[in-house]
Amino acid sequence: MAASFGEKLLGEVTEARLDEILHDLRNICPDESSNCLGVKALDDLLEIFMPVPAPAPQHPDENSNLQPEDRQAHQAVRAHPDPVVEISSTSSVAGKSQLLYYLAAIAVLPSTIDNVQIDGRNAAVVFIDTDGRFDADRLLSVVRGILYQKLKQHMVEQLPDTESILYNSLQHVHVFRPTSSSSLLATLQSLESYLFDTGRHLSANRPLHAIFIDSATAFFWQDKLRDQIARVEEIGRPHSEIEHDRRSKRSFYIGDMYAELVRELKRVRSLFGCAVVYTTTAWVGRAASASASGEDLVAFRCSLPPPWGLFPTLRVVVRANGQGRFLGCVNGLGREEWPRRVVEELERQSRGTFVFSADEHGVLV
């Protein structure tokens, strides 16, 4: 009797690492604001498209002794995985990087300053600049603009230590600049040791909010060329040697490289409980269909090899509105008429507005 009872108790014991326990506790008692990216349109879409994993099979008597509210919390563990967002466009001037800057600014800003609600995440971010275009001054202007806008909404004048707040916030943006896919993979693999080494940065007391990659397609064409050269070099070689080199990673395969990048991103996302947001550029043409307003809709497949097509939770396609030439200011009007005409022209062309549509193929912003 005692042996069977002890065996039953032992069977109910589950081993887990401390980071897994803390991760589950965060999901049981989530901070609603911590899971938001900071852009309401994206956050609302994530609530719709965020997948809910099927509950793992459990022993019939595993939760029999739990109270109803505890049983519900137990079943909610890992019900809200961290999001993966792809921001894509067919051009390089559609605003993808600007959106990343905005998300990064929201992440590193404090939640409140002197009882003024800023709605920041008070977290740290990793910004992987594969395009080599990261602009710290541009990010600073975005952070400053958000802060001033929040202060204006609460009718608060500029704080005396505003520049200090901005500087302290930007210290939690960790920028990496890999120069190849192999370098990108090595960067992802080294994030754990870098972030856990509290002597190398000032973000030890902040959670990692997101990993931004701008962009995931930066090395695609050089990888494609490298893959084609490797396939040419394999001509005439025995199949066994080719497979041996592939398994030992002596030969480059673009599919293997991009699959490994996804695996590493999933590992880091699970380890730190953070979001992954990356940009891509598509190279296909426009679809033949048109929207109700007569504008062409952009429809294309993922530009990266599998499994990138199934990796994102939400895929957002952005584009700049194709406005015509600005005709609001005419030299013969006189300078005193310019402000009024500029406003009229902007209102006529609906500049500064965003339109998005969602269907079974994805989201168009």
N, C-alpha and C positions, 0 to 999 in steps of 0.2 A: 504493500500500500504506500509506504513512505517513498520507496524507490520510484514508483510510477508517478506519484505526486511531484517529486523532485524533477523527474524527466519532463513532466508537463510544464513546470515552471521554467526549466532551462530552455524548452522549446519556444517560450514566449519572449526570451531575451533576444534583443536585436543589437548587434554591434554597429557603431557608427563613429566617424571621426567628429572632432569638436566643430570643425568648420561646417560639416553637414548638419549637425544639430542646430547651430546658430542660423544656418540658411533656412532650415525648416521653421524655426521660431520666427524668423522675419516674415515668412509666408503665412504663418498662422495669425500673427498680429501685425499686418502690414501697415506701413505709413503710406496713406493714400497719395500724398504729394510726392513721395520718393520714387514712385513708379511712373511718374509723368515726365514726358520729355520737355514740357513747357510751352508747346504750341497747341492750342486747344483743338484745332482741326485734326492734328496728328493724334493727339491723345484720345479724341472721340473715335477716330477710326481704329485705333489699337484696341479699344474696348470691344469693337465689333469683330475684328479679325483675329484677336489674340486666341490661339488654340488652347483648349482645356484638355490636358492629357487624360486618358482613361485611367481610372483608379487601378492600382496594382492588386492582383488577387490576394486575398487575405484569408487567414484561418477563420472558420465560422465563429469561433468563440473569442477571437482576438480582441474585439472591442465590446464584449458583452458586459464588462464591468465598468464601462465608461458612462458618465452622465451624457444626456442628449446633446448638450452644448459642447462638451468635450469631444464627443464622437464626430460632430459636425466639423469642429476645428481640425480634428485628426484627418478627416477626409479632404480638407481644403489644402493640405500640404502640397506644394508644388502645383497648385491649381492656376497660378499666375506666373508663368515663366517670363524671364526677362526678354523684352522685345528685340527683334532684329529688323531694322528699317533700311531699305534700299531707296536712294534718291537718284533718279535717272533722268536723262534728257538726251535729245539728239544733237544738241549743240553744247559748246563750252561756255556759253554766256547766258545760261538760263537761270542762274541764281542758286545752284546747288551748294557751292562753297559758302555763300552768304547765309544759307539756312543752317549749315553746320556751325558757322561762327555764332549764330543766334542761339542755337541749342547749347553750345559750349559756354556762352556767356550766362545763360540762365542757370547752368549747372554749378558754376563756380561762385556766383553771387550769393551773399548771405540771405537768409530767409527774411530777416528783419534788421533794420538799423534804427536805433533810438525809437523803438516802438512804431516805426514806419514799415508797413508790409511791402517787401520787395519781391516776394514770391520766388526767390532763388532757392537752389537745392543745397547750398553750403557743402558742396562735394568737390571731388577732383575728377579730371578727365584726362584721357590719353588721346592725343591728336597725332595720327600717323600721316605725315605729309609725303605721299608718294609722288605727287606732281611737282614738288619743289616750289610751290607757290604760296606757302603759308606766309601771311603778313601779320605780324604782331601789332603793328599800328592800326590795321584794319579791325582786328579783334578788340583792341582797346577802345576804338570809337564805338563799336557795337555795345560793349559793356557799359561805356559811359552813357550812351543814348538810352539804354534800358533803365539805368539808375536814375537819370534825370527825368525820364518819363514817369517813373513811379513816384518820385518826389513831387512832381508837378500834379499828379493825380490826387495826392494827399495834401496839396497846397503847402508844401514845405519848401523853404528856400534852400539853396545849396548848403550842404553841410561843410563845416570848416575842414574836416579831414577827408573830403571826397577823394582826392587823389591818392591818399593812403589806402582807402578802401579798395579803390580800383587796382592799385599795385598789389595789395595782399591777395586779392581775388585771382589775378593773373598768375600768381606764383603756383597755383594749383592746376595749371594747364601744362601737361608734360608732352612736349613735341618730339617726335622721332621722324627721321628722314631716311628711310631705306632707299636704296638705289636699284634694287632688283627684287624679283619674287623670292629668291633665296634669302636676300637680306630682310625682306618683310617677314618671312617665316621665322628667321632667327630673332627678329625684334619681338614677335609675339611670344616666342618661347622664353625670352629673357624678361618679360614683363613681371612674372611672378617674383623673381629674385630682386628685380629693381624696386618694385613697389613695397616689398617686405623689408627692404633695407632702409630703415628709417633715417639713417645718417646721410642718405643721398638726396633727400627732398624734404619738403615741409608739409607733406600731406598725410602724415602718419595718423592724424586724428580725424581724417575725413574718409568717407566711403568713396569708392570708385563709381561714379555715376554712369559713365559711358566710354566706349572706345569709338573714336571717329576715324574713318579712313577716307582720305581724299586724294586719289580715287582708287577703287579696286581694279579699274581697267588700265591703270597707268603703264603697266609692264606687259600688257597682253600681246601687243604686236612683236615686241622683241622676244617674248616667250614663244610665240608662234613660229618665228623664224628659227629660233634655237631648236624647237621641236622638229621642224622640217629638216634641218641640217643633221640632227641625230638620226632621223629615219633614213636619210640617204646613206649615212655612214654604216647602217646596218645591212645594206644590200649585200647579199652573198654570204652573210654570216649564218651559222647554224642557229636554228630556233632556240635550242637549249641555252646557248651562250647569250642570246638576246634576252631571254627570260631571266637568266641568272643575273645579268647586269641590271635589269629592271628591278628585281627584288632587292638587290644590294644597293640600289640607288646610284649606280655608277653611270647610268644613262638617263638623260633628261626626257621626261614625258610630261607634256603640259597638263594632261588630265590628272596625273598623279600629284603634280605640284599644287594645282588649285583645289583638289580634294583634301590635301593635307592642310592647306590654309584654312579651309572651312572647319576641319576637325580641331585645329588649334584655336580658332576663334570660339568654337563651342566650348572647349575646355576652359579657356580664360573667362568666358562669360559665366559659366557655371561656378567657377572658382570664386570670382569676385561679386557675383550677383549683379552684373551691370548690363546695360543695353549695348548693342552694337549698331552703329549707324554708318553707312558707307555710301559713296557716290559712284555712279557708273555713267559711261557715255555709250549710247547705242549708235550703230552705224548703218542701220537699215532705213529704208525710205518710209514715207508717210503712207498710211492706209488710204484706201480709196473711199472709205465711208466719210460722212460728214455729220456734224452735230446739227441740232435744230436751228442753231444760229447761222448755219452755213459754213462754219469753220471746220477745217480738216482736223480729224482726231489722230493722235499719234498712237500706233499700235505696233509693238515689236516684242520679240522674245528676248530673254536674258542674253547679254553679249558674252558672258563668261561660261566656261565649260561646266558641266555638272560636277558637284551637286549645288552650284550657286543658284540655279533656278528655283530650287526648293528651300533655300536657306532663309530668305527673309520672311518675317511675319507679315510685314506690310511693304508693298512696293509702290512708291509714289513717283509719278512722272511729272516733271515740271517743265515749263517752257515760258519764254518771254512773249507777252502779247505782241503780235505783229502790227504795231501801230504805224501809220503813215508819217509823212514828214510833218514836223511841228510848224504850224502856220499861224500861231497865235500872235506873234510879234512881227509887226511890219514896220520897216524903218520910217515910213511917212507918218506914223501915228503920233510920235512924240513920247518921251520917256514917261510922262505922267500917266499914260494909258496902259503901259506895259503890265503892271501888276494885275489890273482887272482883266485884261485880255488873256494873260497867262492862266489865271484861275478858270476863266470860261473855257479855254481850250482843254485844260486838264479834265474839267468836268465833262466836256463833250466826248472826249476820248476814253473816259473812265480809267485814267491812269491810276496806278497804285492799288487796284483791286485785284483779287484773286478769285478764280472760278475753278471748282473741281467737280468731277463726276466720278461715280463708282459703279462698276458693273462686274460681271463674272470674269472679265479679263484683267481687272486691276483698277487702279485709281489714276485719274488724270487731273492734275492741278493746273 
